[in-house]
Amino acid sequence: MQFVIAIDIGTTSTKVLAVQPDMIVRAQHQVYYPTHFPQPGYAEQDAVEILQAVLTGVETVVNRLPPTPLTVVLSSAMHSLLAVDKEGQALSGIITWADTRSTQQARELQERGLAEELHRQTGTPIHPMSPLCKLMWLRQHQPALFAQAFKFISIKEFIVFHLTGKFCVDYSIASATGLFDIHKLQWHSEALNQAGISTEQLSDPVPITHRVPVVHSAFLRSTQLILGASDGCLAQWGSNALAPGKMTITVGTSGAVRRMATRAVFDAQGRLFNYILNDDVTITGGATNNGTAVLDWFARELADTSTPVSDWMEQVVKVPAGSEGLLALPFLQGERAPFYNPDARGVFFNVAMHHTRLHFAKALLESICYELKWIAESVEDVCGPSETILVSGGITHFPSWVQLLADVVNRSVIVSSQHDASALGAARLAFQVLRVSVTAAEEQEKIFRPQAINAEVYQHGFQHFKRLYTAVAPYFSDSKRG
């Protein structure tokens, strides 16, 4: 039996799956790690800590398998930036997608009229999530580190280097940097000029099918590593959504709404990204910064953390739809799609004496779903109506939350797998590269249909949500200026 070791390097954890050609997961392991917020607007992680999580996860899974040829394939979160020296040692923390310190740099690109063309050529909206903006910030605020760095890479490239000794990046991860021309498949000269770097300071871009031998791991020595793609693009594949008319909604630490396209789809309003999967497929969509990270904050700071999340969720869903008038904006980490406002913040509105802690939690759940609906509308504005909506990510562990999402979007949604969609997409890619036929058994799908009474409440709630954001948006930036 041949196994693929699919590694998904996420924001909260790394998940490692051993997958058979019939797509049965034979073994799996998950290793968690923290994100650090050293000051407002900063979100950093430790590259060595994540590398160790990958190695621990892989070794644990490999030890559960019989001796057999293995191939490793990678999926990874996007938009991270790390400065390294010639030996690949980290000179900085990983600046993650959630970091908004480069808000002013993003604003400068917009004010100078460069944002639209950079977005069109690179596929990445101008926003502090983008490594382009992060590099501009580093050059201005940490010039000594900027000058010292041999290369600027993502966490995925850091893992690849420490397994193979090669600085290379797949087109998919590169297409989420704001530095890569998705039409010419090369680093974009104007973006590099704005960042103040050269191509030599970046990894060599290669296809997602590129293979490199593993040389720096005792338990994987001589194993082939397939670079793979970004977690968002691979989640589309792992959800069996590489067909027109299939829309995916993924909710984990953050969230995203995606559709497959056979070419880059440019949105004149600048709401959508275009990230490369392979030569034929681009994934278009929009992302929210605020998924389960918001719930983690609420549980940690405002709720009884001794209560298991599953029990807490079951109590929350008993609150009537609409949270009895309480409305939330969940933008604790700023926001990406559809309005790309890093200054946005959280709001609770219409608070009354009868509102309890459970009402506040329910309003947050509803607000995350409202934001996903807003992004979904933007995707369908450009790509056309969706015939099917598939849901993946951490949300699938909470059926009551999936039902709430169905009620908010007022559409049936499908959950088809409890395993990580990005890792399964990576496994499918690997088997394709290896020319191994995938004979997956038909998955058991669970369909969540909207409840008419709740859907009507949420139709009005969604309009209030959009009006509330529009009304308070000018005050977010004003409050930052003091």
Long-range contacts (C-beta under 8 A, 24 or more apart in sequence): 1-66, 1-68, 2-68, 2-69, 2-71, 2-434, 2-436, 3-65, 3-68, 3-70, 3-71, 4-70, 4-71, 4-72, 4-73, 4-426, 4-427, 4-430, 4-431, 4-434, 5-58, 5-61, 5-62, 5-70, 5-71, 5-72, 5-73, 6-73, 6-75, 6-423, 6-424, 6-426, 6-427, 6-430, 7-54, 7-57, 7-58, 7-72, 7-73, 7-74, 7-75, 7-159, 7-423, 7-426, 8-75, 8-76, 8-231, 8-234, 8-420, 8-422, 8-423, 8-426, 9-50, 9-54, 9-74, 9-75, 9-76, 9-77, 9-155, 9-156, 9-159, 9-231, 10-77, 10-231, 10-252, 10-253, 10-422, 11-35, 11-45, 11-77, 11-96, 11-97, 11-98, 11-252, 11-253, 11-254, 12-252, 12-253, 12-292, 13-53, 14-50, 14-53, 14-54, 14-57, 15-57, 15-420, 15-423, 16-54, 16-57, 16-58, 16-60, 16-61, 16-423, 17-61, 17-419, 17-420, 17-423, 17-424, 17-427, 18-61, 18-62, 18-64, 18-65, 19-423, 19-424, 19-427, 21-431, 21-436, 21-437, 21-438, 21-439, 22-438, 22-439, 22-440, 22-441, 23-424, 23-427, 23-428, 23-438, 23-440, 23-441, 24-441, 25-419, 26-64, 26-65, 27-61, 27-64, 27-65, 28-61, 28-419, 29-56, 29-57, 29-60, 29-61, 30-57, 31-56, 31-57, 35-96, 35-98, 36-93, 41-99, 41-100, 41-101, 41-103, 42-99, 42-101, 43-95, 43-96, 43-97, 43-98, 43-99, 43-100, 43-333, 44-93, 44-94, 44-95, 44-96, 44-99, 45-80, 45-93, 45-94, 45-96, 45-155, 46-93, 46-94, 47-82, 47-90, 47-93, 47-94, 47-155, 47-158, 48-90, 50-94, 50-155, 50-158, 50-159, 51-158, 51-159, 51-162, 54-159, 55-217, 58-217, 58-219, 58-220, 59-219, 62-219, 62-220, 63-219, 70-220, 70-223, 71-223, 71-224, 71-225, 71-226, 71-430, 71-433, 71-434, 72-163, 72-214, 72-220, 72-223, 72-224, 72-225, 72-226, 73-225, 73-226, 73-227, 73-228, 73-426, 73-427, 73-429, 73-430, 73-433, 74-156, 74-159, 74-160, 74-225, 74-226, 74-227, 74-228, 74-426, 75-228, 75-229, 75-230, 75-231, 75-234, 75-422, 75-423, 75-425, 75-426, 76-154, 76-155, 76-156, 76-159, 76-173, 76-228, 76-230, 76-231, 77-155, 77-230, 77-231, 78-154, 78-173, 78-176, 78-230, 78-231, 78-232, 78-275, 79-129, 79-130, 79-131, 79-154, 79-176, 79-177, 80-131, 80-154, 80-155, 80-156, 81-131, 81-134, 81-135, 81-138, 81-152, 81-153, 81-154, 82-152, 82-153, 82-154, 82-155, 82-158, 83-138, 83-145, 83-146, 83-148, 83-149, 83-151, 83-152, 84-149, 84-150, 84-151, 84-152, 84-153, 84-158, 84-161, 85-148, 85-149, 85-150, 86-150, 88-158, 88-161, 88-162, 88-167, 90-158, 91-145, 91-148, 91-149, 92-142, 92-145, 92-149, 94-155, 94-158, 95-134, 97-129, 97-254, 97-289, 98-129, 98-254, 98-289, 98-293, 98-333, 99-128, 99-129, 99-134, 100-128, 100-333, 100-334, 100-342, 101-128, 101-134, 101-137, 102-128, 102-130, 102-133, 102-134, 102-136, 102-137, 103-128, 103-334, 103-342, 103-343, 104-137, 105-133, 105-136, 105-137, 105-140, 106-130, 106-133, 106-342, 108-136, 109-133, 109-194, 114-190, 114-194, 115-270, 116-270, 117-190, 118-178, 118-188, 118-190, 118-191, 118-194, 119-266, 119-270, 120-266, 121-181, 121-182, 121-183, 121-188, 121-190, 121-191, 122-175, 122-177, 122-178, 122-179, 122-180, 122-181, 122-182, 122-188, 122-191, 123-175, 123-176, 123-180, 123-182, 123-264, 123-273, 123-274, 123-275, 123-276, 123-282, 124-175, 124-176, 124-177, 124-178, 124-273, 124-275, 125-270, 125-271, 125-272, 125-273, 125-336, 125-337, 125-340, 126-178, 126-270, 126-340, 127-336, 127-340, 127-342, 128-334, 128-342, 129-289, 129-336, 130-177, 130-178, 131-177, 131-178, 131-179, 132-177, 132-178, 132-179, 132-191, 132-194, 132-195, 133-178, 135-179, 135-195, 135-196, 135-197, 136-194, 136-195, 136-196, 139-195, 139-196, 146-196, 149-201, 150-201, 151-201, 151-202, 151-203, 152-197, 152-201, 152-202, 153-202, 153-203, 157-203, 160-212, 160-225, 160-227, 162-216, 163-214, 163-215, 163-216, 163-217, 163-220, 163-225, 164-212, 164-213, 164-214, 164-215, 164-216, 164-225, 165-215, 165-216, 166-204, 166-212, 167-203, 167-204, 168-203, 168-204, 168-205, 168-206, 168-210, 168-212, 168-227, 169-202, 169-203, 169-204, 169-205, 169-206, 169-227, 170-205, 170-206, 170-207, 170-208, 170-210, 170-227, 170-228, 170-229, 171-205, 171-206, 171-207, 171-208, 171-229, 171-276, 172-208, 172-228, 172-229, 172-230, 172-233, 172-275, 172-276, 172-277, 173-229, 173-230, 174-205, 174-276, 175-230, 175-274, 175-275, 175-276, 176-230, 176-232, 176-273, 176-275, 180-205, 182-264, 182-274, 182-275, 182-276, 182-282, 183-264, 207-278, 207-279, 208-276, 208-277, 208-278, 208-429, 209-278, 209-429, 209-432, 209-433, 211-433, 226-429, 226-430, 226-433, 228-426, 228-429, 228-430, 229-276, 229-277, 229-278, 229-425, 229-426, 229-429, 230-275, 231-422, 232-256, 232-258, 232-275, 232-283, 232-285, 232-287, 232-422, 233-275, 233-276, 233-277, 233-281, 233-283, 233-425, 234-277, 234-421, 234-422, 234-423, 234-425, 234-426, 234-429, 235-392, 235-393, 235-421, 235-422, 235-425, 236-260, 236-277, 236-283, 236-425, 237-277, 237-424, 237-425, 237-428, 237-429, 238-392, 238-417, 238-420, 238-421, 238-422, 238-423, 238-424, 238-425, 238-426, 238-427, 238-428, 239-390, 239-392, 239-416, 239-417, 239-421, 239-425, 240-390, 240-416, 241-388, 241-390, 242-277, 242-281, 245-384, 245-385, 245-386, 245-387, 245-388, 246-386, 246-387, 246-388, 246-390, 247-376, 247-379, 247-380, 247-386, 247-388, 247-389, 247-390, 248-389, 248-390, 248-391, 248-392, 248-421, 249-372, 249-376, 249-389, 249-390, 249-391, 249-392, 249-405, 249-413, 250-391, 250-392, 250-393, 250-421, 251-291, 251-292, 251-368, 251-372, 251-391, 251-393, 251-394, 251-395, 251-405, 252-291, 252-292, 252-393, 252-394, 252-395, 253-291, 253-292, 253-293, 253-394, 254-287, 254-288, 254-289, 254-290, 254-291, 254-293, 255-287, 255-288, 255-290, 255-291, 255-368, 255-371, 255-372, 255-393, 256-285, 256-286, 256-287, 256-288, 256-375, 257-285, 257-286, 257-287, 257-337, 257-372, 257-375, 257-376, 257-379, 258-283, 258-284, 258-285, 258-379, 259-283, 259-284, 259-285, 259-379, 259-383, 259-386, 260-284, 261-383, 265-382, 265-383, 267-378, 267-381, 267-382, 269-338, 269-378, 270-340, 271-337, 271-338, 271-339, 271-340, 271-375, 271-378, 271-382, 272-337, 272-378, 272-379, 272-382, 273-337, 284-379, 284-382, 284-383, 285-337, 285-375, 285-379, 286-336, 286-337, 286-338, 286-375, 286-378, 286-379, 287-336, 287-337, 287-375, 288-335, 288-336, 288-337, 288-368, 288-371, 288-372, 288-375, 289-331, 289-333, 289-334, 289-335, 289-336, 290-330, 290-331, 290-332, 290-333, 290-335, 290-368, 290-371, 291-368, 291-393, 291-394, 291-395, 292-394, 292-395, 293-332, 293-333, 294-330, 294-332, 294-346, 294-364, 294-368, 295-361, 295-364, 295-365, 297-332, 298-360, 298-361, 298-364, 302-357, 302-360, 303-357, 303-361, 304-357, 309-398, 310-397, 310-398, 312-361, 313-398, 313-400, 313-401, 314-400, 315-358, 316-358, 316-361, 316-362, 316-365, 316-400, 317-362, 317-400, 317-401, 317-403, 317-404, 318-358, 319-358, 319-359, 319-361, 319-362, 321-366, 321-407, 321-453, 321-454, 321-457, 321-458, 321-461, 322-366, 322-457, 322-458, 322-460, 322-461, 323-355, 323-359, 323-360, 323-362, 323-363, 323-366, 324-352, 324-354, 324-355, 324-359, 325-350, 325-352, 325-355, 326-350, 326-351, 326-352, 326-355, 326-359, 326-360, 326-362, 326-363, 327-363, 327-367, 327-461, 327-464, 327-465, 327-468, 328-360, 328-363, 328-364, 328-366, 328-367, 329-367, 329-465, 329-468, 329-469, 329-472, 330-364, 330-367, 330-368, 330-371, 335-371, 337-375, 337-378, 338-374, 338-375, 338-377, 338-378, 339-469, 339-473, 341-473, 341-476, 343-476, 343-477, 343-480, 344-469, 344-473, 344-476, 345-476, 345-479, 347-468, 347-472, 349-468, 365-401, 365-404, 366-404, 366-408, 366-458, 366-461, 367-465, 369-404, 369-405, 369-408, 369-409, 369-458, 370-408, 370-458, 370-461, 370-462, 370-465, 370-466, 371-465, 372-405, 372-408, 372-409, 373-408, 373-409, 373-462, 374-462, 374-465, 374-466, 376-409, 388-414, 389-413, 389-414, 390-414, 390-415, 390-416, 391-415, 391-448, 392-417, 392-420, 392-421, 393-421, 399-446, 399-448, 402-448, 403-448, 403-451, 404-454, 405-448, 406-448, 406-449, 406-450, 406-451, 407-450, 407-451, 407-454, 407-455, 407-458, 408-455, 408-458, 408-461, 408-462, 409-450, 410-450, 410-455, 410-458, 410-459, 411-450, 412-447, 412-448, 412-449, 412-450, 413-447, 413-448, 414-445, 414-446, 414-447, 414-448, 415-445, 415-446, 415-448, 416-443, 416-444, 416-445, 416-446, 417-443
